[in-house]
Amino acid sequence: MKSRSVCMLLFLCLLVSLPLAARAADDCSAASLKSQVEKGAAILAQKGSAGLEEVKAMRFCNGQGYLYVADEHGVVLMHPVAPHLIGKNQSTLKDANGKMFALELLDNCRKTGESWIHYMWPKPGEKTPSDKCGYGKQTTLDGKSVTVASGLHDIPAGQCGK
């Protein structure tokens, strides 16, 4: 009887936790963005290059969110949706207003270990720029300093970083 109660309790805990896990994957908030980047940074710090594939596979915000990794100079080391960028320096990228957002993100990460950045960038398949909020976190990859970052659309400047 006691084991049946324990099994029932475990089943109920699982049943309650499944929707919470699904909601976390669908969360498109700035807090979720930060959480996912920090998770990816921790994986790389712990596993090194062996963790790159795990970080590459991470998705959030209904599959729209992904992580990328750049070295301290802005050279892309891993980008799951734009592999043609690997090996290319992206630090001079400018948004629609001329803001050098990638360099600002990297510089802030070097100075403080993390950075929020708001910029204007077109959504996939669109030409008109819209609000995008980015977050980056500095970590190590096989003893070298790297930045793990991501960005999500539709987070206005006033909510980016909150």
C-alpha positions as CSV (number, residue, x, y, z in Angstrom):
1,M,0.0,0.0,0.0
2,K,2.8,2.3,0.9
3,S,4.7,1.7,-2.4
4,R,1.4,2.4,-4.3
5,S,1.2,5.8,-2.5
6,V,4.8,6.7,-3.4
7,C,4.2,5.7,-7.0
8,M,1.1,7.8,-7.2
9,L,2.9,10.8,-5.6
10,L,5.8,10.5,-8.2
11,F,3.3,10.2,-11.0
12,L,1.5,13.4,-9.8
13,C,4.8,15.2,-9.6
14,L,5.7,14.2,-13.1
15,L,2.3,15.2,-14.4
16,V,2.5,18.7,-12.8
17,S,6.1,19.3,-14.0
18,L,5.6,18.5,-17.6
19,P,3.5,21.6,-18.4
20,L,6.1,23.7,-16.6
21,A,8.9,22.3,-18.7
22,A,6.9,22.9,-21.9
23,R,6.2,26.5,-20.8
24,A,9.9,27.1,-20.1
25,A,10.7,26.0,-23.7
26,D,8.0,28.4,-25.0
27,D,9.0,31.3,-22.8
28,C,10.1,34.3,-25.0
29,S,11.0,36.7,-22.1
30,A,14.2,38.4,-21.4
31,A,14.6,36.3,-18.3
32,S,14.3,33.1,-20.4
33,L,16.9,34.5,-22.9
34,K,19.3,35.1,-20.0
35,S,18.6,31.7,-18.5
36,Q,19.3,29.8,-21.7
37,V,22.5,31.7,-22.4
38,E,23.8,31.1,-18.9
39,K,22.9,27.4,-19.3
40,G,24.9,27.2,-22.5
41,A,27.8,29.0,-21.0
42,A,27.9,26.6,-18.1
43,I,27.9,23.6,-20.4
44,L,30.9,25.0,-22.3
45,A,32.8,25.9,-19.2
46,Q,32.2,22.4,-17.8
47,K,32.5,20.2,-21.0
48,G,34.7,22.4,-23.3
49,S,34.5,21.6,-27.0
50,A,32.6,18.4,-26.2
51,G,29.7,20.5,-25.1
52,L,29.4,22.5,-28.4
53,E,27.0,20.0,-30.0
54,E,24.8,20.1,-26.9
55,V,24.7,23.9,-27.0
56,K,24.1,23.9,-30.7
57,A,21.0,21.8,-30.2
58,M,19.5,24.1,-27.6
59,R,16.2,25.8,-28.6
60,F,13.8,28.0,-26.7
61,C,11.0,30.5,-27.4
62,N,9.0,28.1,-29.5
63,G,12.1,27.0,-31.4
64,Q,13.0,30.6,-32.4
65,G,15.7,31.0,-29.8
66,Y,19.2,29.5,-30.3
67,L,22.7,30.1,-29.0
68,Y,25.8,31.0,-30.8
69,V,29.4,31.2,-29.7
70,A,32.1,33.8,-30.7
71,D,35.7,34.2,-29.6
72,E,37.0,37.3,-27.9
73,H,37.5,39.0,-31.2
74,G,34.1,38.3,-32.6
75,V,34.9,35.3,-34.8
76,V,32.0,32.9,-34.8
77,L,32.9,29.5,-33.5
78,M,29.4,27.9,-33.6
79,H,26.1,29.1,-35.1
80,P,23.4,26.5,-35.5
81,V,21.2,28.4,-38.1
82,A,23.9,30.3,-40.0
83,P,26.9,27.9,-40.3
84,H,28.3,30.0,-43.1
85,L,29.3,32.5,-40.4
86,I,31.6,30.1,-38.7
87,G,35.2,31.4,-38.9
88,K,34.1,34.9,-39.8
89,N,34.5,38.0,-37.7
90,Q,31.1,39.5,-37.0
91,S,32.2,42.3,-34.6
92,T,31.6,45.1,-37.1
93,L,27.9,44.2,-37.7
94,K,25.6,47.2,-37.5
95,D,21.9,47.3,-37.0
96,A,19.5,49.4,-39.1
97,N,20.4,52.5,-37.1
98,G,24.1,52.0,-37.5
99,K,24.7,50.7,-34.0
100,M,27.6,48.3,-33.7
101,F,25.7,45.9,-31.5
102,A,28.0,42.9,-31.8
103,L,31.1,44.9,-30.8
104,E,29.2,46.5,-27.9
105,L,28.1,43.1,-26.7
106,L,31.6,41.7,-26.9
107,D,33.2,44.7,-25.2
108,N,30.7,44.7,-22.4
109,C,31.2,40.9,-21.9
110,R,35.0,41.4,-21.7
111,K,34.5,44.2,-19.1
112,T,31.8,42.8,-16.9
113,G,31.3,39.1,-17.9
114,E,27.9,39.7,-19.4
115,S,25.9,42.1,-21.5
116,W,22.4,43.1,-22.6
117,I,22.0,44.8,-25.9
118,H,18.9,46.2,-27.7
119,Y,19.1,46.6,-31.5
120,M,17.0,46.7,-34.6
121,W,17.2,43.6,-36.8
122,P,14.9,42.0,-39.4
123,K,13.1,38.9,-38.4
124,P,13.9,35.8,-40.5
125,G,12.3,36.2,-44.0
126,E,11.5,39.9,-43.4
127,K,13.3,43.1,-44.6
128,T,11.9,45.6,-42.1
129,P,14.0,45.8,-38.9
130,S,12.2,45.2,-35.6
131,D,13.1,45.2,-31.9
132,K,15.6,42.6,-30.9
133,C,17.0,42.0,-27.4
134,G,20.4,40.2,-27.1
135,Y,22.2,38.8,-24.1
136,G,25.7,37.5,-24.0
137,K,27.8,35.8,-21.2
138,Q,31.5,35.3,-21.2
139,T,32.8,31.9,-20.4
140,T,35.7,29.6,-21.2
141,L,36.0,27.0,-23.9
142,D,39.0,24.8,-23.5
143,G,40.8,27.5,-21.6
144,K,40.0,30.3,-24.0
145,S,37.6,33.2,-23.4
146,V,34.4,33.0,-25.5
147,T,31.0,34.7,-25.5
148,V,27.8,32.6,-25.6
149,A,25.0,34.8,-26.9
150,S,21.5,34.9,-28.3
151,G,18.8,37.4,-29.2
152,L,15.0,37.4,-29.4
153,H,12.7,39.6,-31.4
154,D,9.7,41.5,-30.0
155,I,11.3,42.4,-26.7
156,P,11.2,46.2,-26.6
157,A,14.2,48.3,-25.4
158,G,12.5,49.0,-22.1
159,Q,12.1,45.3,-21.4
160,C,15.5,44.2,-22.6
161,G,17.6,43.2,-19.6
162,K,14.7,43.0,-17.2
